[in-house]
Structures are given as structure tokens and as C-alpha cells.
Amino acid sequence: SGYVDNSLPRVPAHTHCATTTALSLRNSMVDPLRSSEIPHQNCKPALYRGTQQNEAPTVGFRVAFGNCSARGPNLWKSPLAKEVSAAVLARLEDLRSLSSENLLKLPPELCERESIFDKSVEFLTIHEAQEGLHLVVVTAFVRTLKFPTYIGSLGIGHLVAEGLAVESSGSVRDATREEMLYDR
């Protein structure tokens, strides 16, 4: 049995991934400074009644059940969940291999869609500046009705997330759960 938690990994409620271009996030990590090669333009605001295209929705409903960590135990144990978690961790390691200067130059959102076990998985990498640090969070969402851990603007399914924190000193560490969560 899980718990209901309105604190969710940093997934903008107004963002959905469009289809992936031929260039993937991993290929863009070769030279993240060339922003024209990074597929951040694939992130499209979702349409909500009463909102402008670039605004977050004024009313939203999101609930997370259990742990959304790609490393820790979660309620949704299956080969698909393990592969999605492994893909998030692989993307995180790709990002960890970058210098702190290059991490700071990432755009606010990098978005791509990949097929894992014939399921469409939406990956979103978010770069956000906070007081004293920058967060780089990798999330993955797959739609499923089998033991869902997320109900919200993305749909019903399973969400996993992991992140890095880049300190003002330039050091890079794993982001804490508290740093990766937000309330709206």
C-alpha cells in the first residue's frame, strides 16, 4: 500500500514531449553548448482550458503514490519499470560526465520520447536555477494502468526521477529528494 503525496518530482504541469527528432539527448550531450542541436524545442505546452499557451494551468490535479526514485524500491515492479529506471540512470550518468560549466549551460527543458518494451516513454530533463545551486532533474513517464504511481496532467502511469545539484562552487552531487520535490 502506498501513500498519496502531492509533492512530485519537478515535472512542469504544462509540458509534454512531442515526438523525438533523429537527435537524441545522448547525442546532444556530445556538445551541449550547441543549443541548436539540443531537442528542447520538442517540449510543447499542453492545452488547458483557460490558460495561454505558455502559462501553467491555473487548476491542476496531480497525485503520486509511493517512491518515484529510479534507484529505490517502488510499487511498480516489472521488467518495464526496471528498464525505464535504468534509462533514467543512464541519462543521469551522461549528464554527470559533463563539466559543471556545461551543465549550467543546458536549456531549461530537454525532451525526448523512446520506446521501451513497445511502450512510449517520455523523458524530460529539467534545468532549474535555485538559490545557491542549479538542479538538473531527469524524469521518465510511461502510461500504464498496471500499478500506476502517478495521476495527473501527463496521464495515468508510472513516473521516475533522479537529479543532480550543481553547487555555486562548481561541485556536482546527487540532488536530494527535498530538492527535487515541489508543491503546487
N, CA, C and O of each residue as an XYZ file, in Angstrom:
736
protein
N       0.845     -1.186      0.000
C       0.000      0.000      0.000
C       0.880      1.235      0.000
O       1.874      1.300      0.723
N       0.515      2.202     -0.804
C       1.308      3.418     -0.949
C       0.655      4.562     -0.212
O      -0.350      4.395      0.479
N       1.243      5.711     -0.373
C       0.685      6.901      0.238
C       0.466      7.936     -0.844
O       1.117      7.915     -1.888
N      -0.451      8.830     -0.582
C      -0.713      9.905     -1.531
C       0.201     11.061     -1.167
O       0.260     11.473     -0.008
N       0.912     11.584     -2.152
C       1.879     12.647     -1.933
C       1.705     13.679     -3.037
O       1.936     13.381     -4.208
N       1.300     14.886     -2.675
C       1.152     15.936     -3.677
C       2.470     16.611     -4.003
O       2.507     17.501     -4.853
N       3.561     16.208     -3.345
C       4.885     16.708     -3.684
C       5.440     15.786     -4.750
O       5.639     14.597     -4.505
N       5.690     16.323     -5.924
C       6.088     15.497     -7.051
C       7.451     15.893     -7.564
O       7.888     17.024     -7.349
N       8.136     14.979     -8.243
C       9.362     15.378     -8.917
C       9.057     16.516     -9.879
O       7.935     16.649    -10.368
N      10.051     17.318    -10.138
C       9.885     18.532    -10.940
C       9.503     18.230    -12.370
O      10.365     18.100    -13.240
N       8.219     18.118    -12.610
C       7.695     17.975    -13.967
C       6.742     19.131    -14.181
O       5.675     19.158    -13.569
N       7.088     20.085    -15.027
C       6.154     21.187    -15.251
C       4.807     20.648    -15.716
O       4.737     19.828    -16.631
N       3.747     21.114    -15.078
C       2.411     20.604    -15.395
C       2.004     20.933    -16.817
O       1.115     20.281    -17.366
N       2.628     21.925    -17.428
C       2.226     22.370    -18.756
C       3.078     21.767    -19.864
O       2.948     22.171    -21.020
N       3.938     20.819    -19.546
C       4.874     20.314    -20.543
C       4.595     18.862    -20.898
O       4.398     18.020    -20.022
N       4.582     18.588    -22.176
C       4.506     17.229    -22.698
C       5.556     17.100    -23.776
O       5.942     18.097    -24.386
N       6.018     15.910    -24.018
C       7.003     15.704    -25.075
C       6.305     15.511    -26.406
O       5.275     14.844    -26.496
N       6.875     16.096    -27.419
C       6.449     15.808    -28.783
C       7.274     14.618    -29.258
O       8.092     14.098    -28.499
N       7.082     14.190    -30.466
C       7.860     13.058    -30.945
C       9.325     13.427    -31.038
O       9.670     14.583    -31.284
N      10.172     12.459    -30.845
C      11.608     12.680    -30.851
C      12.115     12.918    -32.263
O      11.686     12.265    -33.215
N      13.028     13.857    -32.378
C      13.704     14.044    -33.651
C      14.784     12.978    -33.754
O      14.966     12.178    -32.836
N      15.489     12.968    -34.855
C      16.547     11.980    -35.033
C      17.650     12.158    -34.008
O      18.376     11.209    -33.713
N      17.789     13.350    -33.463
C      18.830     13.622    -32.486
C      18.308     13.303    -31.099
O      17.268     13.820    -30.692
N      19.003     12.474    -30.385
C      18.569     12.123    -29.035
C      19.343     12.941    -28.016
O      20.330     13.598    -28.348
N      18.886     12.892    -26.776
C      19.568     13.585    -25.697
C      21.002     13.104    -25.583
O      21.907     13.912    -25.377
N      21.223     11.816    -25.711
C      22.584     11.296    -25.589
C      23.490     11.869    -26.663
O      24.640     12.203    -26.382
N      22.997     11.989    -27.882
C      23.806     12.587    -28.937
C      24.057     14.057    -28.649
O      25.128     14.574    -28.965
N      23.085     14.737    -28.055
C      23.267     16.156    -27.774
C      24.278     16.367    -26.660
O      24.851     17.451    -26.552
N      24.511     15.353    -25.825
C      25.466     15.500    -24.745
C      26.897     15.586    -25.260
O      27.795     15.986    -24.518
N      27.122     15.219    -26.512
C      28.462     15.326    -27.077
C      28.912     16.774    -27.044
O      30.066     17.050    -26.715
N      28.031     17.704    -27.376
C      28.345     19.123    -27.340
C      27.110     19.904    -26.908
O      26.388     20.438    -27.749
N      26.860     19.975    -25.585
C      25.647     20.632    -25.115
C      25.657     22.134    -25.332
O      24.624     22.785    -25.172
N      26.801     22.696    -25.692
C      26.871     24.134    -25.890
C      26.232     24.557    -27.201
O      25.901     25.730    -27.375
N      26.054     23.634    -28.113
C      25.444     23.939    -29.403
C      23.950     23.724    -29.266
O      23.419     22.687    -29.663
N      23.276     24.715    -28.701
C      21.867     24.545    -28.338
C      20.980     24.240    -29.536
O      19.902     23.670    -29.365
N      21.398     24.601    -30.737
C      20.566     24.285    -31.895
C      20.484     22.784    -32.124
O      19.584     22.309    -32.816
N      21.420     22.034    -31.545
C      21.401     20.585    -31.702
C      20.636     19.883    -30.587
O      20.411     18.675    -30.661
N      20.236     20.618    -29.560
C      19.555     20.010    -28.426
C      18.055     20.054    -28.687
O      17.523     21.109    -29.030
N      17.364     18.926    -28.531
C      15.952     18.867    -28.917
C      14.991     19.509    -27.927
O      13.883     19.003    -27.748
N      15.378     20.616    -27.272
C      14.457     21.238    -26.323
C      13.231     21.823    -27.004
O      12.218     22.047    -26.342
N      13.290     22.076    -28.291
C      12.127     22.603    -28.991
C      11.023     21.554    -29.110
O       9.911     21.875    -29.531
N      11.312     20.315    -28.747
C      10.298     19.265    -28.811
C       9.319     19.320    -27.645
O       8.296     18.636    -27.681
N       9.596     20.104    -26.624
C       8.675     20.223    -25.498
C       7.585     21.213    -25.865
O       7.858     22.384    -26.128
N       6.370     20.743    -25.881
C       5.238     21.580    -26.271
C       4.306     21.756    -25.081
O       4.006     20.781    -24.391
N       3.836     22.986    -24.820
C       2.860     23.164    -23.754
C       1.579     22.403    -24.081
O       1.122     22.399    -25.225
N       1.021     21.777    -23.095
C      -0.257     21.087    -23.278
C      -1.370     22.129    -23.299
O      -1.193     23.245    -22.810
N      -2.480     21.772    -23.850
C      -3.596     22.706    -23.920
C      -4.515     22.502    -22.717
O      -4.973     21.391    -22.451
N      -4.771     23.578    -22.008
C      -5.680     23.549    -20.875
C      -6.707     24.648    -21.074
O      -6.387     25.710    -21.608
N      -7.931     24.404    -20.651
C      -8.948     25.448    -20.734
C      -8.555     26.604    -19.824
O      -8.108     26.401    -18.695
N      -8.728     27.819    -20.336
C      -8.499     28.998    -19.508
C      -7.050     29.385    -19.334
O      -6.754     30.219    -18.479
N      -6.131     28.825    -20.097
C      -4.731     29.210    -19.970
C      -4.180     29.598    -21.324
O      -4.652     29.134    -22.362
N      -3.194     30.437    -21.300
C      -2.472     30.788    -22.509
C      -1.472     29.685    -22.792
O      -1.208     28.850    -21.926
N      -0.917     29.670    -23.984
C      -0.028     28.587    -24.387
C       1.180     28.451    -23.468
O       1.598     27.329    -23.183
N       1.757     29.556    -22.993
C       2.982     29.475    -22.208
C       2.750     29.545    -20.708
O       3.711     29.620    -19.942
N       1.508     29.523    -20.275
C       1.209     29.580    -18.855
C       0.995     28.186    -18.294
O       0.537     27.280    -18.990
N       1.334     28.032    -17.024
C       0.988     26.794    -16.336
C      -0.509     26.824    -16.070
O      -1.082     27.906    -15.936
N      -1.154     25.674    -15.992
C      -2.588     25.670    -15.735
C      -2.899     26.274    -14.371
O      -2.127     26.126    -13.423
N      -4.033     26.954    -14.283
C      -4.398     27.578    -13.023
C      -4.927     26.550    -12.035
O      -4.789     26.725    -10.824
N      -5.521     25.497    -12.531
C      -6.028     24.437    -11.673
C      -5.472     23.122    -12.185
O      -5.582     22.812    -13.371
N      -4.883     22.362    -11.301
C      -4.339     21.080    -11.722
C      -4.542     20.056    -10.634
O      -4.674     20.401     -9.459
N      -4.568     18.813    -11.018
C      -4.719     17.724    -10.075
C      -3.617     16.722    -10.351
O      -3.539     16.161    -11.443
N      -2.767     16.498     -9.364
C      -1.706     15.515     -9.518
C      -1.534     14.774     -8.208
O      -1.548     15.378     -7.135
N      -1.376     13.495     -8.298
C      -1.153     12.672     -7.121
C      -0.058     11.677     -7.449
O      -0.064     11.065     -8.517
N       0.890     11.516     -6.523
C       1.926     10.496     -6.685
C       1.749      9.472     -5.575
O       1.423      9.825     -4.442
N       1.962      8.226     -5.897
C       1.844      7.139     -4.934
C       3.213      6.511     -4.765
O       3.815      6.062     -5.741
N       3.712      6.473     -3.542
C       4.969      5.778     -3.299
C       6.180      6.550     -3.761
O       6.150      7.773     -3.903
N       7.241      5.813     -3.990
C       8.550      6.365     -4.296
C       8.718      6.524     -5.803
O       8.454      5.586     -6.556
N       9.150      7.691     -6.249
C       9.385      7.930     -7.676
C      10.864      7.835     -8.032
O      11.258      8.216     -9.134
N      11.680      7.336     -7.121
C      13.114      7.238     -7.378
C      13.420      6.126     -8.369
O      12.802      5.062     -8.334
N      14.372      6.378     -9.247
C      14.825      5.339    -10.178
C      15.755      4.360     -9.469
O      16.014      3.272     -9.983
N      16.260      4.736     -8.295
C      17.199      3.893     -7.551
C      16.523      3.050     -6.474
O      16.930      1.920     -6.207
N      15.506      3.607     -5.873
C      14.919      2.951     -4.723
C      13.791      2.016     -5.073
O      13.426      1.870     -6.240
N      13.241      1.384     -4.058
C      12.103      0.493     -4.304
C      10.891      1.315     -4.724
O      10.707      2.447     -4.278
N      10.084      0.739     -5.573
C       8.845      1.408     -5.958
C       7.735      0.375     -6.031
O       7.981     -0.830     -5.968
N       6.511      0.865     -6.164
C       5.354     -0.025     -6.147
C       5.190     -0.811     -7.433
O       4.509     -1.836     -7.456
N       5.803     -0.342     -8.491
C       5.564     -0.910     -9.812
C       6.762     -1.730    -10.222
O       7.683     -1.209    -10.851
N       6.767     -3.006     -9.876
C       7.914     -3.865    -10.162
C       7.613     -4.695    -11.397
O       6.721     -5.544    -11.395
N       8.375     -4.435    -12.454
C       8.215     -5.171    -13.697
C       9.470     -4.961    -14.520
O      10.256     -4.062    -14.222
N       9.676     -5.771    -15.552
C      10.823     -5.537    -16.437
C      10.781     -4.143    -17.071
O      11.828     -3.521    -17.251
N       9.589     -3.643    -17.410
C       9.473     -2.307    -17.987
C       9.948     -1.249    -16.998
O      10.697     -0.344    -17.365
N       9.513     -1.363    -15.740
C       9.924     -0.391    -14.723
C      11.436     -0.402    -14.540
O      12.055      0.650    -14.385
N      12.023     -1.580    -14.557
C      13.480     -1.679    -14.402
C      14.200     -1.035    -15.577
O      15.212     -0.361    -15.384
N      13.696     -1.231    -16.789
C      14.323     -0.632    -17.975
C      14.157      0.884    -17.992
O      15.085      1.604    -18.362
N      12.989      1.372    -17.597
C      12.764      2.817    -17.542
C      13.695      3.437    -16.500
O      14.311      4.471    -16.756
N      13.798      2.811    -15.331
C      14.705      3.306    -14.294
C      16.150      3.290    -14.774
O      16.897      4.237    -14.530
N      16.548      2.216    -15.456
C      17.916      2.129    -15.985
C      18.172      3.226    -17.016
O      19.269      3.782    -17.070
N      17.171      3.538    -17.831
C      17.326      4.596    -18.835
C      17.481      5.966    -18.173
O      18.265      6.791    -18.641
N      16.744      6.215    -17.092
C      16.887      7.473    -16.354
C      18.286      7.564    -15.763
O      18.940      8.602    -15.859
N      18.745      6.473    -15.149
C      20.079      6.477    -14.543
C      21.175      6.632    -15.590
O      22.188      7.279    -15.326
N      20.991      6.048    -16.776
C      21.979      6.202    -17.854
C      22.043      7.660    -18.305
O      23.128      8.194    -18.538
N      20.883      8.302    -18.428
C      20.872      9.716    -18.814
C      21.531     10.571    -17.737
O      22.247     11.525    -18.041
N      21.282     10.222    -16.479
C      21.892     10.957    -15.375
C      23.412     10.821    -15.414
O      24.130     11.794    -15.184
N      23.903      9.621    -15.703
C      25.356      9.419    -15.795
C      25.946     10.179    -16.974
O      27.055     10.704    -16.876
N      25.218     10.245    -18.096
C      25.671     11.061    -19.230
C      25.823     12.519    -18.799
O      26.799     13.181    -19.153
N      24.861     13.004    -18.042
C      24.924     14.382    -17.560
C      26.046     14.563    -16.547
O      26.738     15.581    -16.559
N      26.228     13.573    -15.666
C      27.278     13.654    -14.649
C      28.666     13.748    -15.291
O      29.586     14.321    -14.706
N      28.813     13.187    -16.484
C      30.116     13.213    -17.155
C      30.459     14.599    -17.712
O      31.602     14.841    -18.100
N      29.486     15.505    -17.754
C      29.734     16.864    -18.227
C      30.372     17.699    -17.122
O      30.200     17.411    -15.937
N      31.097     18.718    -17.514
C      31.647     19.648    -16.528
C      30.502     20.476    -15.940
O      29.429     20.581    -16.534
N      30.744     21.058    -14.769
C      29.702     21.890    -14.154
C      29.371     23.086    -15.050
O      28.222     23.526    -15.094
N      30.370     23.613    -15.764
C      30.116     24.730    -16.679
C      29.139     24.318    -17.783
O      28.237     25.080    -18.132
N      29.319     23.125    -18.325
C      28.410     22.653    -19.377
C      27.023     22.334    -18.830
O      26.026     22.560    -19.516
N      26.942     21.813    -17.610
C      25.635     21.559    -17.001
C      24.859     22.868    -16.839
O      23.649     22.911    -17.061
N      25.560     23.927    -16.454
C      24.899     25.217    -16.254
C      24.402     25.820    -17.559
O      23.528     26.687    -17.543
N      24.941     25.380    -18.682
C      24.542     25.918    -19.987
C      23.425     25.117    -20.653
O      23.000     25.449    -21.759
N      22.948     24.063    -19.985
C      21.834     23.304    -20.545
C      20.587     24.183    -20.599
O      20.402     25.039    -19.734
N      19.734     23.986    -21.596
C      18.485     24.751    -21.656
C      17.536     24.299    -20.542
O      17.770     23.262    -19.921
N      16.481     25.055    -20.283
C      15.550     24.701    -19.204
C      14.901     23.329    -19.375
O      14.631     22.654    -18.381
N      14.645     22.901    -20.614
C      13.987     21.609    -20.830
C      14.584     20.900    -22.032
O      14.783     21.497    -23.090
N      14.866     19.624    -21.852
C      15.261     18.730    -22.947
C      14.242     17.606    -22.951
O      13.989     16.995    -21.913
N      13.665     17.330    -24.084
C      12.560     16.394    -24.138
C      12.776     15.363    -25.233
O      13.220     15.702    -26.330
N      12.462     14.106    -24.940
C      12.521     13.078    -25.977
C      11.577     11.939    -25.626
O      11.204     11.757    -24.467
N      11.206     11.194    -26.622
C      10.323     10.043    -26.451
C      11.053      8.828    -26.992
O      11.667      8.879    -28.058
N      10.978      7.735    -26.246
C      11.658      6.496    -26.619
C      10.692      5.335    -26.406
O       9.800      5.406    -25.561
N      10.874      4.288    -27.164
C      10.051      3.095    -26.992
C      10.838      2.063    -26.193
O      11.953      1.695    -26.564
N      10.252      1.602    -25.100
C      10.845      0.552    -24.271
C       9.783     -0.521    -24.098
O       8.690     -0.244    -23.605
N      10.098     -1.739    -24.499
C       9.134     -2.847    -24.469
C       7.818     -2.451    -25.149
O       6.736     -2.733    -24.634
N       7.922     -1.809    -26.284
C       6.770     -1.367    -27.077
C       5.876     -0.361    -26.359
O       4.721     -0.180    -26.746
N       6.386      0.287    -25.332
C       5.655      1.343    -24.631
C       6.361      2.666    -24.887
O       7.590      2.729    -24.864
N       5.604      3.709    -25.128
C       6.173      5.039    -25.317
C       6.541      5.629    -23.955
O       5.697      5.729    -23.064
N       7.806      6.015    -23.805
C       8.302      6.597    -22.561
C       8.738      8.028    -22.860
O       9.526      8.265    -23.775
N       8.223      8.978    -22.086
C       8.572     10.381    -22.251
C       9.646     10.745    -21.235
O       9.443     10.617    -20.028
N      10.792     11.199    -21.737
C      11.894     11.635    -20.885
C      11.958     13.152    -20.926
O      11.899     13.754    -21.998
N      12.079     13.759    -19.770
C      12.203     15.203    -19.674
C      13.364     15.507    -18.738
O      13.379     15.064    -17.589
N      14.331     16.263    -19.234
C      15.441     16.728    -18.412
C      15.214     18.207    -18.164
O      15.092     18.996    -19.101
N      15.160     18.572    -16.896
C      14.837     19.932    -16.499
C      16.055     20.562    -15.843
O      16.668     19.959    -14.963
N      16.406     21.757    -16.260
C      17.488     22.531    -15.653
C      16.852     23.758    -15.024
O      16.214     24.561    -15.705
N      17.034     23.895    -13.717
C      16.394     24.992    -12.995
C      17.376     25.609    -12.013
O      18.028     24.900    -11.246
N      17.477     26.932    -12.039
C      18.329     27.645    -11.086
C      17.542     27.907     -9.809
O      16.395     28.352     -9.846
N      18.182     27.623     -8.685
C      17.608     27.941     -7.386
C      18.648     28.742     -6.622
O      19.768     28.926     -7.097
N      18.287     29.210     -5.461
C      19.224     29.991     -4.668
C      20.427     29.133     -4.276
O      20.290     28.166     -3.527
N      21.602     29.493     -4.787
C      22.837     28.808     -4.416
C      23.156     27.552     -5.197
O      24.240     26.993     -5.034
N      22.236     27.084     -6.052
C      22.529     25.880     -6.833
C      21.652     25.803     -8.067
O      20.658     26.516     -8.202
N      22.051     24.919     -8.955
C      21.261     24.605    -10.149
C      20.870     23.141    -10.051
O      21.695     22.302     -9.691
N      19.627     22.825    -10.366
C      19.158     21.442    -10.393
C      19.032     20.973    -11.828
O      18.549     21.702    -12.695
N      19.471     19.748    -12.069
C      19.264     19.083    -13.349
C      18.566     17.775    -13.010
O      19.175     16.869    -12.442
N      17.283     17.677    -13.360
C      16.466     16.520    -12.990
C      16.040     15.787    -14.252
O      15.553     16.396    -15.205
N      16.228     14.471    -14.247
C      15.801     13.618    -15.357
C      14.563     12.860    -14.897
O      14.602     12.154    -13.890
N      13.463     13.006    -15.636
C      12.241     12.278    -15.322
C      11.850     11.402    -16.504
O      12.184     11.693    -17.653
N      11.144     10.340    -16.203
C      10.583      9.473    -17.244
C       9.156      9.145    -16.846
O       8.864      8.880    -15.679
N       8.271      9.168    -17.835
C       6.872      8.843    -17.598
C       6.406      7.849    -18.647
O       6.625      8.039    -19.843
N       5.760      6.786    -18.184
C       5.172      5.801    -19.091
C       3.714      5.599    -18.668
O       3.419      5.398    -17.490
N       2.825      5.656    -19.631
C       1.404      5.457    -19.344
C       1.131      3.974    -19.098
O       1.520      3.116    -19.890
N       0.462      3.696    -17.996
C       0.065      2.330    -17.676
C      -1.032      2.376    -16.615
O      -1.055      3.266    -15.765
N      -1.925      1.417    -16.680
C      -2.949      1.277    -15.650
C      -2.553      0.213    -14.631
O      -3.231      0.034    -13.619
N      -1.462     -0.489    -14.897
C      -0.994     -1.541    -14.002
C      -0.123     -0.920    -12.911
O       0.999     -0.492    -13.182
N      -0.626     -0.872    -11.701
C       0.061     -0.299    -10.547
C       0.598      1.105    -10.835
O       1.800      1.327    -10.694
N      -0.251      2.060    -11.234
C       0.246      3.407    -11.525
C       0.776      4.082    -10.262
O       0.283      3.837     -9.161
N       1.781      4.928    -10.433
C       2.335      5.707     -9.326
C       2.104      7.194     -9.525
O       2.505      8.002     -8.688
N       1.458      7.564    -10.630
C       1.241      8.982    -10.937
C      -0.100      9.139    -11.637
O      -0.430      8.391    -12.557
N      -0.869     10.130    -11.183
C      -2.110     10.523    -11.846
C      -2.050     12.038    -11.958
O      -1.952     12.732    -10.946
N      -2.108     12.552    -13.171
C      -2.026     13.998    -13.340
C      -2.115     14.404    -14.786
O      -2.670     13.690    -15.621
N      -1.548     15.583    -15.074
C      -1.652     16.159    -16.415
C      -0.975     15.310    -17.477
O      -1.340     15.393    -18.650
N      -0.006     14.501    -17.100
C       0.649     13.617    -18.064
C      -0.206     12.401    -18.388
O      -0.007     11.754    -19.416
N      -1.152     12.093    -17.517
C      -1.991     10.916    -17.684
C      -1.892     10.036    -16.452
O      -1.530     10.502    -15.372
N      -2.210      8.779    -16.616
C      -2.104      7.795    -15.540
C      -0.964      6.867    -15.907
O      -0.926      6.321    -17.010
N      -0.044      6.691    -14.991
C       1.084      5.823    -15.306
C       2.124      5.799    -14.218
O       1.826      5.956    -13.034
N       3.352      5.598    -14.648
C       4.472      5.464    -13.727
C       5.481      6.566    -14.023
O       5.841      6.789    -15.178
N       5.936      7.255    -12.980
C       6.893      8.345    -13.098
C       8.108      8.027    -12.248
O       7.969      7.654    -11.083
N       9.295      8.172    -12.815
C      10.535      8.047    -12.041
C      11.377      9.285    -12.297
O      11.281      9.902    -13.358
N      12.203      9.646    -11.321
C      13.036     10.838    -11.453
C      14.292     10.705    -10.611
O      14.280     10.110     -9.533
N      15.369     11.268    -11.119
C      16.631     11.410    -10.392
C      17.255     12.714    -10.834
O      16.955     13.211    -11.920
N      18.122     13.276    -10.004
C      18.693     14.555    -10.380
C      20.077     14.809     -9.826
O      20.584     14.081     -8.973
N      20.669     15.877    -10.347
C      21.970     16.366     -9.913
C      21.802     17.790     -9.403
O      20.945     18.535     -9.877
N      22.625     18.155     -8.440
C      22.681     19.530     -7.960
C      24.070     20.065     -8.261
O      25.073     19.442     -7.913
N      24.124     21.217     -8.907
C      25.389     21.882     -9.201
C      25.491     23.056     -8.233
O      24.740     24.026     -8.331
N      26.433     22.951     -7.297
C      26.621     23.992     -6.285
C      27.257     25.228     -6.917
O      27.847     25.147     -7.994
N      27.134     26.369     -6.244
C      27.747     27.602     -6.747
C      29.263     27.485     -6.817
O      29.906     28.211     -7.575
N      29.842     26.575     -6.032
C      31.289     26.340     -6.062
C      31.713     25.541     -7.291
O      32.903     25.447     -7.591
N      30.736     24.963     -8.006
C      31.037     24.148     -9.179
C      31.011     22.657     -8.907
O      31.132     21.858     -9.835
N      30.854     22.267     -7.641
C      30.791     20.834     -7.339
C      29.437     20.271     -7.766
O      28.417     20.959     -7.718
N      29.451     19.008     -8.184
C      28.244     18.327     -8.654
C      27.980     17.148     -7.730
O      28.887     16.367     -7.440
N      26.747     17.019     -7.270
C      26.361     15.920     -6.378
C      24.961     15.471     -6.751
O      24.271     16.129     -7.529
N      24.543     14.334     -6.185
C      23.167     13.886     -6.377
C      22.228     14.865     -5.678
O      22.509     15.319     -4.569
N      21.135     15.183     -6.319
C      20.124     16.046     -5.708
C      19.379     15.249     -4.647
O      19.128     14.056     -4.818
N      19.031     15.905     -3.564
C      18.261     15.239     -2.520
C      16.798     15.172     -2.938
O      16.362     15.888     -3.840
N      16.059     14.312     -2.277
C      14.625     14.199     -2.561
C      13.932     15.537     -2.339
O      13.071     15.934     -3.124
N      14.308     16.229     -1.270
C      13.689     17.511     -0.948
C      13.963     18.546     -2.036
O      13.089     19.353     -2.353
N      15.160     18.532     -2.608
C      15.483     19.480     -3.677
C      14.693     19.177     -4.948
O      14.355     20.084     -5.708
N      14.404     17.904     -5.172
C      13.712     17.505     -6.398
C      12.198     17.615     -6.298
O      11.518     17.476     -7.314
N      11.648     17.856     -5.124
C      10.196     17.918     -4.951
C       9.707     19.344     -4.930
O      10.438     20.267     -4.568
N       8.474     19.509     -5.319
C       7.835     20.811     -5.236
C       6.360     20.621     -4.964
O       5.789     19.573     -5.264
N       5.747     21.646     -4.391
C       4.300     21.635     -4.112
C       3.645     22.703     -4.963
O       4.116     23.839     -5.022
N       2.574     22.341     -5.611
C       1.782     23.325     -6.362
C       0.327     23.057     -6.106
O      -0.533     23.761     -6.634
